[in-house]
Amino acid sequence: MKQFLIILFISAGILGSTKSTSAQKIGYISADEIIQLMPEAAAVQKQLDQYQQSLYQNAQDEQTALNADIQKFIKDSSTMSPSLKEIKRNDLTKRSSDLQGAQQRIQNEFEQKRQELSVPIQKKLQVAIEAVAKENGYTYVMPKEALIVMPPANDIGPLVIKKLGLKEPAAGASTPNTGTDK
């Protein structure tokens, strides 16, 4: 009899926890698609494009200056003392090796700038997602890209778009590519 009561209580506990789990509402969203609809994203992309162009222009200017200095060194080296030649050669070698790492440095600086400029957009989207989830009783919101099967009714993207005051893309139209996946 005692074992029967224990099994009964355990079964009731399992059924009770199953019911509370099934009452949880799970939604999903594609944050990237919504960010592409935000006017701030286009402005950030324009800033990033300009920043990247300036980084490459600076590297190109450094390369041009180095090439000119190398040519000047070649031309003037015959009149230089051996110690001055050595100093100039070491300087040119150091500048050349610094420029070889420019591509990685540019990429790192660009990514840092992208993250810096994206934070306000991501925060705005996060606040909207949390508000929509709370207003509509969603316990969990998952990224659409992480799901294989998803019911269309649980897509909270349209609700977040409305919450942000954005214009929803036409049915079947793809969202604009702002080039943020560089």
C-alpha positions as CSV (number, residue, x, y, z in Angstrom):
1,M,0.0,0.0,0.0
2,K,2.8,2.4,0.9
3,Q,4.5,1.7,-2.5
4,F,1.3,2.3,-4.3
5,L,0.9,5.8,-2.6
6,I,4.6,6.6,-3.5
7,I,4.0,5.7,-7.2
8,L,0.7,7.6,-7.2
9,F,2.5,10.8,-5.9
10,I,5.4,10.4,-8.3
11,S,2.9,10.0,-11.2
12,A,0.9,13.0,-10.1
13,G,4.1,15.0,-9.9
14,I,5.2,14.0,-13.4
15,L,1.8,14.7,-14.8
16,G,1.7,18.1,-13.1
17,S,5.1,19.1,-14.4
18,T,4.1,17.9,-17.9
19,K,1.1,20.1,-17.9
20,S,3.0,23.2,-16.8
21,T,5.6,22.5,-19.5
22,S,3.0,22.2,-22.2
23,A,1.5,25.5,-21.1
24,Q,4.7,27.3,-22.1
25,K,4.6,29.2,-25.3
26,I,7.6,29.1,-27.6
27,G,8.1,31.6,-30.4
28,Y,10.9,32.2,-32.9
29,I,12.3,35.1,-34.8
30,S,14.9,36.0,-37.5
31,A,16.6,38.9,-35.9
32,D,18.8,39.5,-39.0
33,E,15.8,39.9,-41.2
34,I,14.3,42.5,-38.9
35,I,17.6,44.4,-38.5
36,Q,17.8,44.7,-42.3
37,L,14.4,46.4,-42.2
38,M,15.5,49.0,-39.6
39,P,16.5,52.4,-41.1
40,E,19.3,52.5,-38.5
41,A,20.9,49.5,-40.1
42,A,21.3,51.2,-43.4
43,A,22.9,54.2,-41.8
44,V,25.3,51.9,-39.9
45,Q,26.2,50.0,-43.1
46,K,26.9,53.3,-44.8
47,Q,29.2,54.4,-41.9
48,L,30.9,51.0,-42.0
49,D,31.5,51.2,-45.8
50,Q,33.1,54.6,-45.4
51,Y,35.2,53.5,-42.4
52,Q,36.4,50.4,-44.3
53,Q,37.3,52.5,-47.3
54,S,39.2,55.0,-45.2
55,L,41.2,52.1,-43.5
56,Y,42.1,50.7,-46.9
57,Q,43.0,54.2,-48.2
58,N,45.3,54.7,-45.2
59,A,47.0,51.4,-45.9
60,Q,47.4,52.3,-49.6
61,D,48.9,55.7,-48.7
62,E,51.4,54.0,-46.3
63,Q,52.3,51.6,-49.1
64,T,52.8,54.4,-51.6
65,A,55.0,56.3,-49.1
66,L,57.0,53.2,-48.4
67,N,57.6,52.5,-52.1
68,A,58.7,56.1,-52.6
69,D,61.1,55.8,-49.7
70,I,62.5,52.5,-51.0
71,Q,63.1,54.2,-54.4
72,K,64.8,57.1,-52.7
73,F,66.9,54.7,-50.6
74,I,68.0,52.9,-53.8
75,K,68.9,56.2,-55.5
76,D,70.7,57.7,-52.5
77,S,72.3,54.6,-51.0
78,S,75.5,55.0,-52.9
79,T,76.2,58.3,-51.2
80,M,75.3,57.1,-47.7
81,S,77.7,55.8,-45.0
82,P,77.4,52.1,-44.2
83,S,75.9,52.8,-40.8
84,L,73.3,55.2,-42.2
85,K,72.5,52.6,-44.9
86,E,71.9,50.0,-42.2
87,I,69.6,52.3,-40.2
88,K,67.6,53.2,-43.3
89,R,67.4,49.6,-44.4
90,N,66.2,48.4,-41.0
91,D,63.6,51.2,-41.0
92,L,62.3,50.2,-44.4
93,T,62.2,46.5,-43.5
94,K,60.2,47.3,-40.3
95,R,57.7,49.5,-42.2
96,S,57.4,46.8,-44.9
97,S,56.6,44.1,-42.3
98,D,54.2,46.4,-40.5
99,L,52.3,46.8,-43.8
100,Q,52.2,43.1,-44.4
101,G,50.0,42.8,-41.3
102,A,47.7,45.6,-42.5
103,Q,45.0,43.4,-43.9
104,Q,44.5,41.6,-40.6
105,R,44.7,44.9,-38.7
106,I,42.1,46.4,-41.0
107,Q,39.8,43.5,-40.6
108,N,40.1,43.6,-36.8
109,E,39.4,47.4,-36.7
110,F,36.5,47.0,-39.0
111,E,34.9,44.2,-36.9
112,Q,35.4,46.2,-33.7
113,K,33.7,49.2,-35.4
114,R,30.9,47.0,-36.6
115,Q,30.2,45.7,-33.2
116,E,30.4,49.2,-31.7
117,L,27.9,50.6,-34.1
118,S,25.6,47.5,-34.0
119,V,25.0,47.6,-30.2
120,P,22.3,50.2,-30.2
121,I,20.4,48.5,-32.9
122,Q,20.7,45.1,-31.2
123,K,19.5,46.6,-27.9
124,K,16.5,48.2,-29.5
125,L,15.6,44.9,-31.2
126,Q,16.1,43.0,-27.9
127,V,13.8,45.4,-26.0
128,A,11.1,45.0,-28.7
129,I,11.4,41.2,-28.7
130,E,11.1,41.0,-24.9
131,A,8.1,43.3,-25.0
132,V,6.3,41.3,-27.7
133,A,7.1,38.0,-25.9
134,K,5.7,39.4,-22.6
135,E,2.6,40.9,-24.2
136,N,1.8,37.7,-26.1
137,G,2.7,35.2,-23.4
138,Y,5.8,33.7,-25.0
139,T,8.0,32.0,-22.4
140,Y,10.8,31.3,-24.9
141,V,11.9,33.0,-28.1
142,M,14.4,31.2,-30.2
143,P,16.4,32.2,-33.3
144,K,14.7,31.0,-36.5
145,E,18.0,30.0,-38.0
146,A,18.5,27.4,-35.2
147,L,15.2,25.6,-36.0
148,I,14.5,22.9,-38.6
149,V,10.7,22.7,-38.2
150,M,8.6,25.6,-37.0
151,P,4.9,26.4,-37.2
152,P,4.3,29.7,-38.9
153,A,1.9,30.8,-36.1
154,N,4.8,30.9,-33.7
155,D,6.9,33.4,-35.8
156,I,6.9,36.6,-33.7
157,G,8.7,38.5,-36.4
158,P,5.6,40.3,-37.7
159,L,4.7,41.4,-34.1
160,V,8.2,42.8,-33.5
161,I,8.1,44.6,-36.9
162,K,4.8,46.2,-35.9
163,K,6.2,47.0,-32.4
164,L,9.2,48.8,-33.9
165,G,7.0,50.7,-36.4
166,L,8.7,49.2,-39.4
167,K,7.2,48.4,-42.8
168,E,6.8,44.7,-43.3
169,P,8.3,43.3,-46.5
170,A,5.9,42.3,-49.2
171,A,4.9,38.6,-49.1
172,G,7.5,36.5,-51.0
173,A,9.9,39.4,-51.2
174,S,13.3,38.9,-49.7
175,T,14.7,41.3,-47.2
176,P,17.2,43.8,-48.5
177,N,20.9,42.7,-48.1
178,T,22.7,45.5,-46.4
179,G,26.0,43.7,-46.7
180,T,26.3,43.2,-42.9
181,D,27.6,39.7,-43.5
182,K,31.0,40.8,-44.8
